[in-house]
């Protein structure tokens, strides 16, 4: 693991990581839309005479996966309620300071 002392490099790495997590969410969202449209359309075109389209089973995958997608969105875009805004930065500094103090040099 590389220790980064340059504040600009640290900002760049943090921004790069943030962009990567946002891109991951958008990929997840696109796959969610494509797969659920396919499943719902397949269900619609394979209905037997007398079967109802507007049932929970038709949309259950979209519903439960949507809950997971919501939590993914909150983790990417929502506030860091549990760990705080600058928790990650504080932890990095704490471990860097601890590593400097325990060196045998």
N, C-alpha and C positions, 0 to 999 in steps of 0.2 A: 504494500500500500504506500502510495506516495503522499508525503506531507506537503501541504500547500501553505506557504507563508505569505504569498502575494495576495493582498486583499482583492485586487482586480481579478486574479485567476480564480480565487474562491467564489467571487460573485458570478463569474462565467460558468464555473462548474455547477453552482446551485441553479442558475438559470437553465442550463442545459438539462439538468435532472428534472426541473419543473416542466419544461417543454416536452420531455419524453413522457412524463406521466399524463399530461394533457392529451398528447397524441394517442397514448394507450387508451384513454377514455373514449376518444372519438372513434377509434377502431372498434372498440367494444360496442359502442352505440350503433355504428354502421352494420355490424354483424347482427346485432339484435333486430334491427329493422328488416334486413334482408331475410333472415331465417324465419322471423315471425310472419312476415308477409307471405312467404312460401308456405308455411304450415297452415295459415288461415285460408289461403287460396286453395290449397290442396283439399282441405276440409270442405270448403264451399263447393268445389266441383265434384266431389265424391259423395255428396249427400244422396241418400236413398229417398224415394218419394215418401213424404210424410215426416221426414226428419226435420228437426228445427236447427237453424243455423245459430240463432242467438241463445246459446247455452254457455254455461261457465266452462265446460270442457273444451269448447272451441277456443277460448281465449286464456285458458289456465297457464299455458307455457309463457305467454306474453306477460301475464299478470305476475307470476312468481319471478320470472327473469327480470321483469321491470323493477321489482323490489330490490333485487341485487344490483341492478343498474343504478338505481337511486342512491344506494349506499356507496357505490363506486363514484358517482358524481359528487356526493358530499365529501368523500375523502379527497377528491381532486380539487374541487372548487369551494367547498365549504370552509368555515373557520375551524381551526384546530382547537376544538373545545377541550379535548382531554389533555393535550400536551402543550398547548400554548403556541403563541406566534413564533417565538424564537427559540423553542425548545431544542431543536436540532443543532442550531449554532452553539448554544450553551453546552450541549453534550459533547460536541466535537472539541471545543476549547477545553473542557474538563478532562477528556481523555488525552489530549495533547499535553496538557500540563502534568498529568499523572505520569505519562510516559517519560517526560523530561526529568521528573523528580526521581524516578526509579532506575535511571541509567546507571551503569556500573563504571562509567568512564571517569 
